[in-house]
Amino acid sequence: MKNLLRKLIQAESTSERGELAAAEIISTELGHIGIDARIESWDENRANLIAQINSTGHKDALLFACHLDVVGPGEAKWQYQPFAGIESQDRIYGRGAADMKGGITATVAAIRQIVESGIKLEGDIILVATAGEETDSCGTKRFISEWNKIPRLAGVVIPEPTDFEIITAHRGMLWLKITTKGKAAHGSTPQLGVNAIASMKSVLGELENYKIRFKPHKLLGGCSMSINTITGGKEINVVPDICSIGIDIRTLPKQNHQDITEDLEKIFAELNRKNPQFEAEVSIVRAVEALETDSNCRFVRDFCSAVKIDETKAVGFTTDGPFFAALGAPVVVFGPGKSSLCHKPDEYISIADVEKAAEYYKYIITKFLT
């Protein structure tokens, strides 16, 4: 198990490097037990992996949905090399160790142990490991577009790091780009231009007081909004004609994303009324709906029984779960590792947690498919 996890970390599956190497590692691992995994690749190095362990078909299938990609290591200093997969004090360190190659490793290990045990399955196990979850969900969207090729599902399990909490609800994601437009001029004659950065200052002032109008959710609370990027200007001696900011908004179940963009357009119209030279536009960079699975449905109740955990929870982060919910089956997020370590230097996962997760996944497979 440790060897597989280290190999997956060493695959360095950022969006720039692609997921193909990681997919091939999993395919080889499954091939050792006679499971043929299909790798769908595009753009030279992007990839999804799909494996199906067939059964008698008397029960609905169980889908384990993972993602192969990781974010970059960032600029901060690491104690250990981010893609070395170093083992130290019962931990494996490396980018993606928790998010979510520990979960992938545990899933593959559980499937391998189930197959090698010779247990007769009444329902299929389906494993999908997709590209691009951290950026645009491109792999999951490709997989969902072919959903009619897979059997009826009892449910979907997403092995994201939840520290073994059963997650049935999480916020959605709306990434917006606001661009202000001006008129370039020489830095010595700024009165001849329109400064796009100054225009953005007006936008930022309005956003300080902007409140997203939506009723708080009983589990998830209210929306959050964070302005996380800004770009503008190319030369010190040129009045900038373009400035952009990136906004990360976390949304709630049943919330209409269009309402937010319309609010922003009203703000722009008012700023233009006050200053006819003001010009701005908003565009959607990425949108993922919120997830809300009925915690009282039979699948969730049986899932809780399988892992002997009674309580389900909600979290603020976002997964590809809402895309898989479109398949019409309940979605549960449950896996090893602490979400607080994701996207940080010296990300790690406990080896004991990966082993524990493999045991949990075996219990789940046995509960639903035998």
C-alpha positions as CSV (number, residue, x, y, z in Angstrom):
1,M,0.0,0.0,0.0
2,K,2.8,2.4,0.9
3,N,4.6,1.7,-2.3
4,L,1.5,2.6,-4.4
5,L,0.9,5.8,-2.5
6,R,4.5,6.9,-3.0
7,K,4.4,6.1,-6.7
8,L,1.2,8.2,-7.1
9,I,2.8,11.2,-5.3
10,Q,5.9,10.8,-7.5
11,A,3.7,10.9,-10.6
12,E,3.5,14.7,-10.0
13,S,0.0,15.0,-11.5
14,T,-0.4,18.7,-11.6
15,S,-2.6,20.1,-14.3
16,E,0.6,21.1,-16.2
17,R,2.2,17.7,-16.0
18,G,-1.1,15.9,-16.4
19,E,-2.7,12.8,-14.9
20,L,-1.6,10.1,-17.4
21,A,1.3,8.8,-15.4
22,A,-0.8,8.4,-12.3
23,A,-3.5,6.6,-14.3
24,E,-1.0,4.2,-15.7
25,I,0.3,3.4,-12.2
26,I,-3.2,2.5,-11.0
27,S,-3.8,0.5,-14.2
28,T,-0.7,-1.6,-13.6
29,E,-1.7,-2.2,-10.0
30,L,-5.1,-3.4,-11.0
31,G,-3.6,-5.5,-13.8
32,H,-1.8,-7.6,-11.2
33,I,-5.1,-9.0,-10.1
34,G,-6.5,-9.4,-13.6
35,I,-8.6,-6.2,-13.7
36,D,-8.5,-4.4,-17.0
37,A,-8.7,-0.6,-16.5
38,R,-9.5,1.7,-19.4
39,I,-7.5,4.9,-19.6
40,E,-9.1,7.7,-21.6
41,S,-6.4,10.3,-22.5
42,W,-6.5,13.6,-24.3
43,D,-4.2,16.6,-24.9
44,E,-1.1,14.2,-24.6
45,N,-1.0,14.0,-20.8
46,R,-4.5,14.4,-19.4
47,A,-6.3,11.2,-18.4
48,N,-9.2,9.5,-16.7
49,L,-9.1,5.9,-15.5
50,I,-12.2,3.7,-15.4
51,A,-12.2,0.2,-14.0
52,Q,-15.2,-2.1,-13.5
53,I,-15.3,-5.3,-11.4
54,N,-18.2,-7.3,-12.8
55,S,-20.6,-9.2,-10.7
56,T,-23.8,-11.3,-11.0
57,G,-25.7,-8.0,-11.5
58,H,-28.3,-8.8,-8.9
59,K,-27.6,-5.6,-7.0
60,D,-27.0,-2.0,-8.0
61,A,-23.4,-1.0,-8.5
62,L,-21.2,1.0,-6.2
63,L,-19.1,3.9,-7.7
64,F,-15.9,5.1,-6.1
65,A,-15.1,8.5,-7.6
66,C,-11.6,9.8,-7.2
67,H,-9.5,12.6,-8.8
68,L,-5.9,12.1,-10.0
69,D,-4.8,15.7,-10.2
70,V,-3.1,17.8,-7.5
71,V,-2.4,21.5,-7.0
72,G,1.1,22.7,-7.4
73,P,3.6,22.8,-4.5
74,G,3.4,26.6,-4.2
75,E,6.2,29.0,-3.4
76,A,6.5,28.3,0.3
77,K,9.4,26.1,1.5
78,W,8.8,22.4,2.2
79,Q,10.6,20.3,4.7
80,Y,10.4,17.4,2.3
81,Q,10.5,17.5,-1.4
82,P,6.8,17.8,-2.5
83,F,6.9,15.0,-5.0
84,A,9.4,12.6,-3.4
85,G,6.8,10.7,-1.3
86,I,9.0,10.6,1.7
87,E,8.0,8.3,4.6
88,S,8.7,9.6,8.2
89,Q,7.2,8.7,11.5
90,D,4.2,6.7,10.1
91,R,3.5,9.4,7.6
92,I,3.9,9.8,3.8
93,Y,4.7,13.4,2.8
94,G,4.0,14.9,-0.5
95,R,1.7,17.0,-2.6
96,G,-1.5,15.0,-2.9
97,A,-0.8,12.7,0.0
98,A,-4.1,13.7,1.6
99,D,-5.8,15.2,-1.4
100,M,-6.5,12.6,-2.5
101,K,-3.9,10.0,-3.3
102,G,-4.3,8.5,0.1
103,G,-7.9,7.9,-0.6
104,I,-7.1,6.5,-4.1
105,T,-4.6,4.1,-2.6
106,A,-7.0,2.9,0.1
107,T,-9.7,2.3,-2.6
108,V,-7.4,0.3,-4.9
109,A,-6.2,-1.7,-1.9
110,A,-9.7,-2.5,-0.8
111,I,-10.7,-3.6,-4.3
112,R,-7.6,-5.7,-4.6
113,Q,-8.3,-7.4,-1.3
114,I,-12.0,-8.1,-2.2
115,V,-11.0,-9.6,-5.6
116,E,-8.2,-11.7,-4.1
117,S,-10.5,-13.0,-1.4
118,G,-12.8,-14.6,-4.0
119,I,-15.9,-13.0,-2.4
120,K,-18.9,-13.4,-4.8
121,L,-20.1,-9.9,-5.7
122,E,-23.8,-9.3,-6.4
123,G,-23.2,-5.8,-7.7
124,D,-20.4,-4.2,-9.7
125,I,-17.6,-2.1,-8.2
126,I,-16.8,0.9,-10.5
127,L,-13.7,2.9,-9.9
128,V,-13.2,6.2,-11.8
129,A,-10.2,8.4,-11.2
130,T,-10.5,11.7,-13.1
131,A,-8.6,14.7,-14.3
132,G,-8.9,18.3,-13.4
133,E,-10.9,18.3,-10.2
134,E,-8.7,21.1,-8.8
135,T,-9.2,23.3,-11.9
136,D,-12.2,22.7,-14.1
137,S,-13.6,19.2,-13.4
138,C,-12.9,18.3,-17.1
139,G,-12.4,14.6,-16.4
140,T,-15.5,14.2,-14.3
141,K,-17.6,16.1,-17.0
142,R,-16.2,13.7,-19.6
143,F,-17.1,10.7,-17.5
144,I,-20.6,11.9,-16.7
145,S,-21.3,12.5,-20.4
146,E,-20.9,8.7,-20.8
147,W,-22.9,7.7,-17.7
148,N,-25.4,5.7,-19.7
149,K,-22.7,3.1,-20.2
150,I,-22.6,2.2,-16.5
151,P,-25.1,0.1,-14.6
152,R,-27.6,1.4,-12.1
153,L,-26.0,2.8,-9.0
154,A,-26.7,2.2,-5.3
155,G,-24.6,5.2,-4.5
156,V,-21.3,7.1,-5.0
157,V,-18.4,7.2,-2.6
158,I,-15.9,10.0,-2.9
159,P,-12.7,9.2,-0.9
160,E,-11.7,12.9,-0.3
161,P,-9.9,13.6,3.0
162,T,-12.6,14.0,5.7
163,D,-10.8,12.5,8.6
164,F,-13.4,9.7,8.5
165,E,-16.4,12.0,8.9
166,I,-19.3,11.2,6.6
167,I,-20.1,14.2,4.6
168,T,-23.5,14.6,2.9
169,A,-23.5,18.3,2.2
170,H,-21.0,20.9,1.1
171,R,-20.9,24.3,-0.5
172,G,-20.8,25.0,-4.1
173,M,-18.2,27.1,-5.9
174,L,-18.5,30.1,-8.1
175,W,-15.3,31.6,-9.4
176,L,-15.8,35.0,-11.0
177,K,-13.5,37.3,-13.0
178,I,-14.2,41.0,-12.9
179,T,-12.4,43.1,-15.5
180,T,-12.3,46.9,-15.6
181,K,-11.4,48.6,-18.9
182,G,-9.7,51.9,-19.4
183,K,-7.7,53.8,-22.0
184,A,-3.9,53.5,-22.3
185,A,-1.9,56.7,-22.2
186,H,1.7,57.7,-21.5
187,G,2.5,57.8,-17.8
188,S,3.5,61.5,-18.1
189,T,0.0,62.5,-19.3
190,P,-2.4,60.3,-17.3
191,Q,-5.2,62.8,-17.9
192,L,-5.3,61.6,-21.5
193,G,-6.1,58.0,-20.4
194,V,-8.6,56.1,-18.2
195,N,-6.9,54.2,-15.5
196,A,-8.4,50.6,-15.2
197,I,-6.7,50.1,-11.8
198,A,-8.5,53.3,-10.5
199,S,-11.7,51.9,-11.8
200,M,-11.1,48.6,-10.0
201,K,-10.6,50.6,-6.8
202,S,-14.2,51.7,-7.2
203,V,-15.3,48.1,-7.6
204,L,-13.4,46.9,-4.6
205,G,-15.0,49.7,-2.5
206,E,-18.4,48.5,-3.5
207,L,-17.6,44.9,-2.8
208,E,-16.6,45.7,0.8
209,N,-20.2,46.4,1.5
210,Y,-21.8,43.9,-0.9
211,K,-23.8,41.1,0.8
212,I,-24.9,38.1,-1.2
213,R,-28.7,37.8,-0.8
214,F,-29.6,34.2,0.1
215,K,-31.0,32.5,3.2
216,P,-28.4,30.7,5.3
217,H,-28.4,27.0,5.1
218,K,-29.2,25.1,8.4
219,L,-25.9,23.1,8.1
220,L,-23.7,25.2,5.9
221,G,-24.5,28.7,7.1
222,G,-24.1,31.6,4.7
223,C,-22.1,32.1,1.6
224,S,-18.5,33.2,1.7
225,M,-16.7,35.5,-0.7
226,S,-13.0,36.1,-1.1
227,I,-11.1,38.3,-3.6
228,N,-8.0,36.2,-4.2
229,T,-6.2,37.5,-7.3
230,I,-5.6,40.9,-9.0
231,T,-3.7,41.8,-12.1
232,G,-3.3,45.1,-13.8
233,G,-0.8,47.2,-15.7
234,K,2.2,46.2,-17.8
235,E,4.6,49.1,-17.6
236,I,5.2,51.7,-14.9
237,N,5.1,54.4,-17.5
238,V,1.8,53.3,-19.2
239,V,-1.7,54.1,-17.8
240,P,-3.3,50.6,-17.6
241,D,-6.2,49.9,-19.8
242,I,-7.1,46.5,-18.2
243,C,-7.4,45.3,-14.6
244,S,-8.9,42.1,-13.4
245,I,-9.7,40.5,-10.0
246,G,-10.6,36.9,-9.3
247,I,-13.3,36.1,-6.7
248,D,-14.0,32.8,-5.0
249,I,-17.6,32.6,-3.8
250,R,-18.8,29.5,-2.0
251,T,-22.6,29.0,-2.5
252,L,-25.4,27.0,-1.0
253,P,-27.9,24.3,-2.1
254,K,-30.5,25.7,-4.6
255,Q,-28.8,29.0,-4.9
256,N,-28.9,30.6,-8.4
257,H,-25.5,31.7,-9.4
258,Q,-27.0,34.1,-12.0
259,D,-28.5,36.2,-9.2
260,I,-24.9,37.0,-8.0
261,T,-23.7,38.1,-11.5
262,E,-26.8,40.2,-12.0
263,D,-26.1,42.0,-8.7
264,L,-22.6,42.8,-9.8
265,E,-23.8,44.1,-13.2
266,K,-26.2,46.4,-11.2
267,I,-23.2,47.7,-9.3
268,F,-21.3,48.4,-12.5
269,A,-24.3,50.2,-14.0
270,E,-24.5,52.5,-10.9
271,L,-20.7,53.2,-11.1
272,N,-21.1,54.0,-14.7
273,R,-23.9,56.4,-14.0
274,K,-21.7,58.3,-11.6
275,N,-18.7,58.1,-13.9
276,P,-19.4,57.6,-17.7
277,Q,-15.8,56.5,-18.2
278,F,-16.2,53.5,-15.9
279,E,-16.5,50.2,-17.7
280,A,-16.5,46.7,-16.3
281,E,-17.7,43.2,-17.0
282,V,-18.0,40.0,-15.1
283,S,-17.5,36.4,-16.4
284,I,-17.8,33.0,-14.8
285,V,-14.5,31.1,-14.6
286,R,-15.8,28.0,-12.9
287,A,-19.1,27.0,-11.3
288,V,-20.0,23.9,-9.3
289,E,-23.3,23.4,-7.5
290,A,-23.6,22.7,-3.8
291,L,-24.1,19.1,-2.6
292,E,-26.9,18.0,-0.4
293,T,-27.6,14.3,0.0
294,D,-30.5,13.2,2.2
295,S,-28.9,11.9,5.3
296,N,-32.0,9.8,6.0
297,C,-32.0,8.0,2.7
298,R,-31.4,4.2,2.7
299,F,-28.0,4.4,1.2
300,V,-26.7,6.9,3.8
301,R,-28.2,4.9,6.6
302,D,-26.7,1.7,5.3
303,F,-23.4,3.5,4.8
304,C,-23.3,4.7,8.4
305,S,-24.1,1.1,9.5
306,A,-21.2,-0.3,7.5
307,V,-18.6,2.0,9.0
308,K,-20.3,2.2,12.4
309,I,-20.5,6.0,12.4
310,D,-23.9,7.5,13.2
311,E,-23.6,11.2,12.4
312,T,-23.2,12.9,9.1
313,K,-21.8,16.3,8.6
314,A,-21.5,19.3,6.2
315,V,-18.3,21.1,5.2
316,G,-17.4,24.3,3.5
317,F,-15.1,23.0,0.8
318,T,-16.2,21.7,-2.6
319,T,-15.8,18.4,-4.5
320,D,-16.9,16.9,-7.8
321,G,-19.8,15.3,-5.9
322,P,-22.5,17.5,-7.4
323,F,-21.6,16.3,-10.9
324,F,-21.9,12.7,-9.8
325,A,-25.2,13.5,-8.1
326,A,-26.5,14.1,-11.6
327,L,-26.3,10.3,-12.1
328,G,-29.3,10.0,-9.8
329,A,-27.6,8.2,-6.9
330,P,-26.8,9.4,-3.4
331,V,-23.4,10.8,-2.9
332,V,-21.2,10.5,0.2
333,V,-17.8,12.0,0.8
334,F,-15.7,9.9,3.1
335,G,-12.0,9.3,3.3
336,P,-8.7,9.3,5.1
337,G,-6.6,12.4,5.8
338,K,-7.2,15.8,7.2
339,S,-8.7,18.5,4.9
340,S,-6.8,21.1,6.9
341,L,-3.6,19.8,5.3
342,C,-4.8,20.2,1.7
343,H,-3.0,22.7,-0.6
344,K,-0.4,23.4,2.1
345,P,3.4,22.8,2.4
346,D,4.4,19.5,3.9
347,E,1.1,17.9,3.1
348,Y,1.0,14.4,4.5
349,I,-1.2,11.4,5.4
350,S,-0.9,8.8,8.2
351,I,-0.1,5.4,6.9
352,A,-2.4,4.0,9.6
353,D,-5.2,6.1,8.2
354,V,-4.7,4.8,4.7
355,E,-4.9,1.2,6.1
356,K,-7.9,2.1,8.1
357,A,-9.6,3.5,5.1
358,A,-9.0,0.4,3.1
359,E,-10.7,-1.6,5.8
360,Y,-13.7,0.8,5.8
361,Y,-14.0,0.5,2.0
362,K,-14.0,-3.3,2.3
363,Y,-16.9,-3.1,4.8
364,I,-18.8,-0.7,2.5
365,I,-18.3,-3.0,-0.5
366,T,-19.4,-6.0,1.4
367,K,-22.4,-4.2,2.8
368,F,-23.8,-3.1,-0.5
369,L,-22.5,-5.7,-3.0
370,T,-22.7,-9.1,-1.3
